[in-house]
Amino acid sequence: MPVYRAPLQDYRFLMNELFEIEKQKDLPGFGELSPDLVEDVLTNAARLCEEILQPLNQSGDEEGCHYENGVVRTPKGFKEAYKAYAQGGWSGLSAPASFGGSGLPSFVTMTVAEMSQSANQAFAMYPGLSMAAYSALMGAGAPWMKEHIVPRMVSGEWTGTMCLTEPNCGTDLRLMKTRVVEQDDGTYKMNGTKIFISGGEHDLADNIIHMVIAKIPDENGAIRDDLSTVNFFMVPKYIVKEDGTPGPRNGVMCGSIEKKMGIRANATAVLNFDDAVAWRLGPKPEPAKAGEKPSSAAGMRGMFGMMNAARLGVGVQGIGVAEVAYQNALAYALERRVGHALTGPKEPDKPADLEIVHPDVRRMLLHCRSFVEGARAVAMWTTLNMAIANSNRAERETAALLADLLTPVIKAFFTDMGFEAANMAMQCYGGHGYIRDNGVEQFVRDARINQTYEGANGVQAMDLVGRKLGRKGGAAPMAYFALVGGWLDDNGADEKLALYAKPVKRGLDLLQQATLWLAQNGIANPDNAGAGAVDYLRLMGIVTVGWMWARIAKLATEKRAAHPPSSSFYEAKLVSARYWMERMIPECPMLLERIRAGGETLMAFDPMVA
Ligand SMILES: Cc1cc2nc3c(=O)[nH]c(=O)nc-3n(C[C@H](O)[C@H](O)[C@H](O)COP(=O)(O)OP(=O)(O)OC[C@H]3O[C@@H](n4cnc5c(N)ncnc54)[C@H](O)[C@@H]3O)c2cc1C
């Protein structure tokens, strides 16, 4: 059975040593963060994840969810685990105290999210989506929703969902068909079908608050194939009256749940809206006039905010699954005996050496570890940038640009790498990895969805290349190049750091060349941008994690010298940093070459030729 130990030492290192939490007191939510409070959160979350959530991961996968006549039952133990989760206050960790939450910044809550994703991704998605939903309601909901609904979601008494996808569209939401009609009392009646809704129906909570996008027909009763009439609504499973008293069952029913490859303990629901009572979020949109393209409704901004937060959350899922897969692969390689070390037997009295002696096994393990720790630092740094963006600091605009630029990179690169890492971890098990009882193949199956939902990774790459690079005259990539380039200017001459700074400098130069090439050739022919987008996103991901490893290496070099007797932690950091420089940065020239190949060959491909 797989095991999981929360990587608390790494969280402490990142928070206290690399990002120096005590120097961030001026940031929103950081003022109240005492060392004891942070330590309490970390150790209690670790206990919850190790002792309650992780032991249900494999059994939940085996059993899956059960569907009968619109009712969904989660696997054995999930209800009790959810109760413990809610009672522990974990559902409202980041919500403001005024809503009953703990008001912790995402710099801290990110660690809890990662731990719960490692322990049990299928479980963690129920409260994870709920948090995204109540955050949107806190932003766009009416006062009565904030008074009567949000606190019950924050406490975990109720959960929430995000309902975007329909049978004929997930990426291209212009094509959605779900529609609403306004009623005399200001509410709307919603009709349509949403599919693939995570946690869309279950038995964990008394009510489910669905956050739904749907179209308001134009004055002729027609819905258009564009986003101009799309609005954002709240649709509770059980109606809540505006004074907070409970109402009857609403017209939203679960038609079925999907049988699927992974996260089998998370109910992926088909939801049928049949004259369901819906409340619009945000101000009433101006009616769409013939021939004009109205801007999207204000409520939609709440939805985009919810999706942005969720994208970072999915990137963290990539880290979480890679961490737990790595831990198990390492444990296996330290137990399994197979062959001898290439330089001669390490344990001549035993029939074979431990699997860990083989360089290729070490390559796979270090690939996982170097990704997990580097990516975790980038994710934490991004949450810090998000906090700076909401502060009075002079660099707040730059911080906002960087967080925005890196959101698709974190979503796509970290989930691609998370899947890669889970797959490598499975390889360390040999044939035993393919056998269900050993539990490691579940990580591969679970990790796979992270690359697709919350915007397929290819679509994230198009967001980066097609929107983020050029916005505000290229302000975001310029801020990025100035930051990383500035760090290299300051540290590049230090001989002790040459092993790290030189490769990152090489990667950064190639990334700049790729950016220039896309600016020149992607605008002239958008197919060039589309053809190179995925490689460009990976290039930026590799350079960003590489830069973070260079920063960590600088710190670890200093700390190692200062604490020689207890230096193994810092030594290990330097090994992981070197791995990234030697094995990942060399991908950069290849990626640039692929980007420069452009779109011609891809567009010349004739799918009709046998
Ligand atoms: C287990 C699971 C849970 C989910 N949970 C939720 C949820 O809670 N709420 C919700 O609303 N949805 C959810 N989804 C839906 C998910 O977000 C969509 O499946 C995803 O966004 C892709 O949409 P689609 O399936 O319609 O694929 P399509 O939009 O048909 O796209 C198919 C493929 O085409 C490519 N593609 C499409 N457009 C472009 C483009 N512009 N540029 C480049 N490539 C492109 C991509 O490779 C994409 O994978 C979930 C899905 C699954 C399987």
Ligand as a Chemical Component Dictionary entry (heavy atoms), coordinates in Angstrom:
data_LIG
# 
_chem_comp.id                   LIG 
_chem_comp.type                 NON-POLYMER 
_chem_comp.pdbx_formal_charge   0 
_chem_comp.three_letter_code    LIG 
# 
loop_
_chem_comp_atom.comp_id 
_chem_comp_atom.atom_id 
_chem_comp_atom.alt_atom_id 
_chem_comp_atom.type_symbol 
_chem_comp_atom.charge 
_chem_comp_atom.model_Cartn_x 
_chem_comp_atom.model_Cartn_y 
_chem_comp_atom.model_Cartn_z 
_chem_comp_atom.pdbx_ordinal 
LIG C1  C1  C 0 -12.684 14.327 -14.694 1  
LIG C2  C2  C 0 -13.089 15.668 -15.243 2  
LIG C3  C3  C 0 -13.469 16.668 -14.382 3  
LIG C4  C4  C 0 -13.884 17.914 -14.889 4  
LIG N1  N1  N 0 -14.361 18.871 -14.028 5  
LIG C5  C5  C 0 -14.975 19.969 -14.553 6  
LIG C6  C6  C 0 -15.688 20.881 -13.707 7  
LIG O1  O1  O 0 -15.735 20.734 -12.478 8  
LIG N2  N2  N 0 -16.349 21.921 -14.292 9  
LIG C7  C7  C 0 -16.341 22.118 -15.643 10 
LIG O2  O2  O 0 -16.977 23.068 -16.113 11 
LIG N3  N3  N 0 -15.656 21.279 -16.473 12 
LIG C8  C8  C 0 -14.986 20.222 -15.955 13 
LIG N4  N4  N 0 -14.328 19.351 -16.792 14 
LIG C9  C9  C 0 -14.288 19.626 -18.227 15 
LIG C10 C10 C 0 -12.919 20.055 -18.730 16 
LIG O3  O3  O 0 -12.567 21.321 -18.218 17 
LIG C11 C11 C 0 -12.963 20.021 -20.275 18 
LIG O4  O4  O 0 -13.079 18.657 -20.647 19 
LIG C12 C12 C 0 -11.738 20.645 -20.897 20 
LIG O5  O5  O 0 -11.738 22.051 -20.674 21 
LIG C13 C13 C 0 -11.680 20.392 -22.410 22 
LIG O6  O6  O 0 -12.908 20.631 -23.020 23 
LIG P1  P1  P 0 -13.560 19.540 -23.996 24 
LIG O7  O7  O 0 -13.522 18.236 -23.280 25 
LIG O8  O8  O 0 -14.848 20.030 -24.476 26 
LIG O9  O9  O 0 -12.524 19.449 -25.202 27 
LIG P2  P2  P 0 -12.553 20.351 -26.514 28 
LIG O10 O10 O 0 -12.819 21.750 -26.169 29 
LIG O11 O11 O 0 -13.422 19.704 -27.504 30 
LIG O12 O12 O 0 -11.042 20.237 -26.992 31 
LIG C14 C14 C 0 -10.457 18.992 -27.412 32 
LIG C15 C15 C 0 -8.962  19.175 -27.573 33 
LIG O13 O13 O 0 -8.727  20.075 -28.644 34 
LIG C16 C16 C 0 -7.623  20.901 -28.372 35 
LIG N5  N5  N 0 -8.039  22.308 -28.471 36 
LIG C17 C17 C 0 -9.277  22.821 -28.334 37 
LIG N6  N6  N 0 -9.276  24.145 -28.507 38 
LIG C18 C18 C 0 -8.027  24.501 -28.787 39 
LIG C19 C19 C 0 -7.373  25.733 -29.071 40 
LIG N7  N7  N 0 -8.045  26.884 -29.080 41 
LIG N8  N8  N 0 -6.042  25.728 -29.278 42 
LIG C20 C20 C 0 -5.350  24.582 -29.240 43 
LIG N9  N9  N 0 -5.914  23.390 -28.988 44 
LIG C21 C21 C 0 -7.222  23.336 -28.763 45 
LIG C22 C22 C 0 -7.108  20.539 -27.004 46 
LIG O14 O14 O 0 -6.015  19.638 -27.136 47 
LIG C23 C23 C 0 -8.275  19.826 -26.369 48 
LIG O15 O15 O 0 -7.842  18.869 -25.416 49 
LIG C24 C24 C 0 -13.861 18.137 -16.289 50 
LIG C25 C25 C 0 -13.442 17.123 -17.155 51 
LIG C26 C26 C 0 -13.077 15.902 -16.642 52 
LIG C27 C27 C 0 -12.698 14.805 -17.611 53 
# 
loop_
_chem_comp_bond.comp_id 
_chem_comp_bond.atom_id_1 
_chem_comp_bond.atom_id_2 
_chem_comp_bond.value_order 
_chem_comp_bond.pdbx_ordinal 
LIG C1  C2  SING 1  
LIG C2  C3  SING 2  
LIG C2  C26 DOUB 3  
LIG C3  C4  DOUB 4  
LIG C4  N1  SING 5  
LIG C4  C24 SING 6  
LIG N1  C5  DOUB 7  
LIG C5  C6  SING 8  
LIG C5  C8  SING 9  
LIG C6  O1  DOUB 10 
LIG C6  N2  SING 11 
LIG N2  C7  SING 12 
LIG C7  O2  DOUB 13 
LIG C7  N3  SING 14 
LIG N3  C8  DOUB 15 
LIG C8  N4  SING 16 
LIG N4  C9  SING 17 
LIG N4  C24 SING 18 
LIG C9  C10 SING 19 
LIG C10 O3  SING 20 
LIG C10 C11 SING 21 
LIG C11 O4  SING 22 
LIG C11 C12 SING 23 
LIG C12 O5  SING 24 
LIG C12 C13 SING 25 
LIG C13 O6  SING 26 
LIG O6  P1  SING 27 
LIG P1  O7  DOUB 28 
LIG P1  O8  SING 29 
LIG P1  O9  SING 30 
LIG O9  P2  SING 31 
LIG P2  O10 DOUB 32 
LIG P2  O11 SING 33 
LIG P2  O12 SING 34 
LIG O12 C14 SING 35 
LIG C14 C15 SING 36 
LIG C15 O13 SING 37 
LIG C15 C23 SING 38 
LIG O13 C16 SING 39 
LIG C16 N5  SING 40 
LIG C16 C22 SING 41 
LIG N5  C17 SING 42 
LIG N5  C21 SING 43 
LIG C17 N6  DOUB 44 
LIG N6  C18 SING 45 
LIG C18 C19 SING 46 
LIG C18 C21 DOUB 47 
LIG C19 N7  SING 48 
LIG C19 N8  DOUB 49 
LIG N8  C20 SING 50 
LIG C20 N9  DOUB 51 
LIG N9  C21 SING 52 
LIG C22 O14 SING 53 
LIG C22 C23 SING 54 
LIG C23 O15 SING 55 
LIG C24 C25 DOUB 56 
LIG C25 C26 SING 57 
LIG C26 C27 SING 58 
# 
